[in-house]
Amino acid sequence: MSTLHLVPEDISSLYETHEWRNAAGVLLTAHPKEWAEILEALRGFRFRASDVLAPGKNKSDLAKGLDSALLRHGWRETQFQTAVKVDDVVRESPTHKVDCYKNRVALEVEWNNKDPFFDRDLNNFRLLFDLNVIDVGIILTRCSELQAIFNRLGKGKSYGNSTTHMKKLIPRIMGGGGGGCPILVFGIGAKLFVEDVPRAEIPPPNDSTDESDDDESER
């Protein structure tokens, strides 16, 4: 039985939501404080035309804004030091960094990266859950419908089909990519878009999603 009904209506009206293994219920019952902090960050979030039009960076202003909303509450980027021991041989096997972590809750932001980053995130959640390090994982990504906005802003090529968006994520989750780890997904939808750039400054519309431009992707 799904527990998505536990996501407040004002959030579900703005974000596309999906879950695996009753993740919303786990958050509400086992981590109510962290759940409230996540909801606060989601309520305060908007993405703007200026974010989309900004030159590529290692980490977009959009992702930084989401991170900072949680950092104020003590969330931190975290890498866990794990190892595998066979007989007397120990092999270090550190996990990938988690964008935001607090009290056994892990959250990743994937705005515009190569879509295999979803595999990395899900595998990380699976491993950390199996090692009893986290109770639940959360992924915030963009809805696939936003491609129309990117095209209109002349940035369609920068957000190709093989980058991180909802249609690339859900089959991976439903295929068991995260193992037994409860996972909650929020998709950034068009209702969160703010057009803060004068039309005269917007490049000509671009309907292309040429895969060759995916290297411009950023988190």
C-alpha positions in Angstrom: 0.0 0.0 0.0 1.3 3.4 -0.9 1.9 6.1 1.7 2.0 9.0 -0.8 -1.2 10.4 0.8 1.0 11.5 3.7 2.7 14.1 1.4 0.9 17.4 2.1 -1.4 18.6 -0.7 0.4 21.8 -1.3 3.6 19.9 -2.0 2.0 17.2 -4.2 0.3 20.0 -6.2 3.7 21.5 -7.1 5.9 18.4 -7.3 5.5 15.1 -9.1 5.8 12.5 -6.3 6.7 8.8 -6.4 7.8 6.4 -3.7 9.3 2.9 -3.2 8.6 0.8 -0.1 6.5 3.4 1.8 9.2 6.0 2.0 6.8 8.8 2.9 5.5 6.8 5.8 9.0 6.1 7.0 9.9 9.8 7.0 6.7 10.9 8.8 6.8 8.3 11.5 10.6 7.7 12.1 12.0 11.1 11.1 9.3 13.8 11.6 11.8 16.6 12.2 13.8 15.9 9.1 10.5 15.4 7.1 9.4 18.9 8.3 12.7 20.4 7.2 12.5 18.8 3.8 8.9 20.1 3.3 10.1 23.6 4.4 12.8 23.5 1.8 10.5 22.3 -0.9 7.9 25.0 -0.1 10.5 27.7 -0.4 12.0 26.5 -3.7 11.4 28.0 -7.1 13.4 27.7 -10.3 13.9 30.7 -12.5 14.6 31.5 -16.1 17.9 33.1 -14.9 18.9 29.7 -13.4 18.3 28.0 -16.7 20.1 30.7 -18.8 23.2 30.9 -16.5 26.4 29.5 -17.9 27.3 25.9 -16.9 29.0 25.5 -13.6 30.2 22.6 -11.5 27.2 23.1 -9.3 24.2 25.1 -10.4 22.8 28.0 -8.3 19.6 26.0 -8.3 21.2 23.0 -6.6 23.0 25.3 -4.2 19.8 27.0 -3.2 18.2 23.7 -2.3 21.3 22.6 -0.4 21.5 25.8 1.6 17.9 25.5 2.8 18.8 22.2 4.4 22.3 23.2 5.6 20.7 25.8 7.8 19.1 22.9 9.7 22.3 20.9 10.1 22.2 18.8 6.9 25.7 18.1 5.5 27.3 16.6 2.4 28.6 13.3 3.6 30.8 10.4 2.4 30.8 7.2 4.4 34.0 5.2 4.8 33.2 1.6 4.2 35.3 -1.5 3.6 35.1 -5.1 2.6 37.0 -7.7 4.7 37.8 -11.1 3.2 39.8 -13.3 5.6 42.4 -10.9 6.9 42.4 -8.7 3.8 40.6 -5.3 4.1 39.7 -3.4 0.9 38.6 0.1 1.4 35.4 0.9 -0.5 34.2 4.4 0.3 30.7 5.4 -0.8 29.9 8.2 -3.1 29.2 11.5 -1.4 25.5 12.1 -0.4 24.5 15.7 -1.3 22.5 16.2 2.0 22.5 13.8 5.0 21.1 14.1 8.5 20.1 11.5 11.1 19.9 8.5 8.8 18.1 10.4 6.0 19.9 10.8 2.7 18.9 13.3 -0.1 20.3 13.7 -3.6 19.6 16.6 -6.0 19.9 15.6 -9.7 18.9 18.6 -11.8 20.9 18.2 -15.0 23.5 15.4 -14.9 24.2 12.4 -17.0 21.4 9.9 -16.3 23.8 7.1 -15.1 24.1 9.3 -12.0 20.7 7.9 -11.0 22.3 4.4 -11.0 25.1 5.7 -8.7 22.5 7.3 -6.3 20.3 4.3 -6.1 23.2 1.9 -5.6 24.5 4.2 -2.9 21.1 4.2 -1.1 20.9 0.4 -1.4 24.4 -0.1 0.1 23.9 2.4 2.9 20.5 0.9 3.8 21.9 -2.7 3.8 24.7 -1.5 6.1 22.1 0.0 8.4 23.4 3.5 7.9 20.3 5.1 6.4 16.5 4.5 6.8 15.4 6.3 3.7 16.7 8.0 0.5 15.2 11.0 -1.3 15.9 12.1 -4.9 14.9 15.6 -6.1 15.0 15.8 -9.9 13.2 17.7 -12.7 10.0 16.6 -14.4 10.4 15.6 -18.0 7.7 18.1 -19.0 10.2 20.9 -18.4 11.8 20.2 -21.7 9.2 22.5 -23.3 10.4 25.4 -21.1 14.1 24.7 -21.8 13.3 24.7 -25.6 11.5 28.0 -25.3 14.4 29.5 -23.5 16.8 28.4 -26.2 18.5 25.9 -23.9 17.0 22.6 -25.1 20.3 21.2 -26.2 21.7 21.6 -22.7 19.0 19.4 -21.2 19.2 16.3 -23.5 17.2 13.1 -23.2 20.1 11.3 -21.6 20.3 13.7 -18.7 18.6 13.3 -15.3 14.9 13.7 -15.4 11.9 11.8 -14.1 11.3 9.5 -17.1 14.9 8.2 -16.7 14.6 7.7 -12.9 11.3 5.9 -12.3 12.0 2.7 -14.3 15.3 2.4 -12.4 13.5 2.6 -9.1 10.7 0.2 -10.1 13.2 -2.2 -11.4 14.7 -2.5 -7.9 17.8 -0.3 -8.4 17.6 0.9 -4.8 17.2 -2.6 -3.4 15.2 -2.6 -0.2 15.8 1.0 0.7 12.6 3.1 0.9 12.9 5.9 -1.7 10.9 9.1 -2.1 11.1 11.1 -5.3 10.1 14.7 -5.9 9.9 16.0 -9.5 10.3 19.8 -10.1 7.3 20.8 -12.2 6.3 23.7 -14.4 4.3 25.3 -11.6 7.6 26.1 -9.8 8.9 28.1 -12.8 9.4 31.8 -12.5 10.1 33.8 -15.6 12.4 36.5 -14.2 14.2 37.5 -17.4 13.0 40.1 -19.9 11.9 38.5 -23.1 14.3 40.6 -25.1 17.2 38.8 -23.2 15.9 35.3 -24.0 17.7 33.5 -26.8 15.7 32.2 -29.8 13.6 29.1 -29.1 15.4 25.8 -29.6 13.4 22.6 -30.0 16.5 20.4 -30.2 17.6 17.9 -27.5 20.7 16.8 -29.3 22.5 14.3 -27.2 25.9 15.7 -28.2 25.3 18.7 -26.0 24.8 16.7 -22.8 28.3 17.5 -21.7 27.0 20.9 -20.6 25.1 19.2 -17.8 25.4 20.2 -14.2 24.0 18.9 -11.0 
